[in-house]
Amino acid sequence: MKKTLLALATLYTLGHTNGCILMQEKSMNVNWKAYKTLGKIGVGGKFTDVSYTPNATEGKNFTEILVGSKVVINTTKIDTGNPARDETLVKFFFNQMTDKSINATIKGIKADKRVLDKPRTGIVEVMIEMNKKSLVIPMKYSYANESFQATGTIDLLDFDASKALISINKSCFDLHSGKTWSDVTIGFNTKIQAKLCDINITK
């Protein structure tokens, strides 16, 4: 009897493993942190007009639903918690770029070795197109409690954005003590639900 129950339990588990489904919404939050002064004080913000087109709304792993997903960001719509600063950033930084949008495409994902009872982690590669320049940026991701979050760093000079950097530094010279850094921390997060999953879904 015990052997029969064990066999049934095994079949039940296998059936649910094979039926692993990940589901995501068609929404994404995108944020950043820029830096000022020689003390490198961070100033955070987020974009409030982000269009996200997932590769698929459901699939068996992160690769199926994320790789190929596209993001279009309206750079004139931002929120730093300070309306006056928002206006300054749009006018003297983002509007100095050749385009009023940033486009991004998820090109690949690689999982770290899974650690029991820890968030699933790895690297997601994102091609960012900004100021007519496209670069693939590696970003570290973490997945836990239905939240997929990724962070990385870009150098504005790699995107030929020296004009915009000089412009914002000049506009905020006193507030920045004459120093506006070219490296910016970027991040995004989206909600992914895992149904019937008990295997490593981060392929």
Protein Blocks (a to p, Z undefined) as FASTA:
>chain_A
ZZmmmmmmmmmmmmmmmmgccdddfbddddddddedjklpacddddfbdcdddfbfbdfb
fklmmnopacdddfkbccehiaklmmmmmmmmmmmpmbfcdcdddfbdcdddddehiacd
ddddddddeehiacddddddddeehiacddddddfklnopmmmmmmmmmmmmmmnnopac
fbdcdddddddddehiabdfkZZ
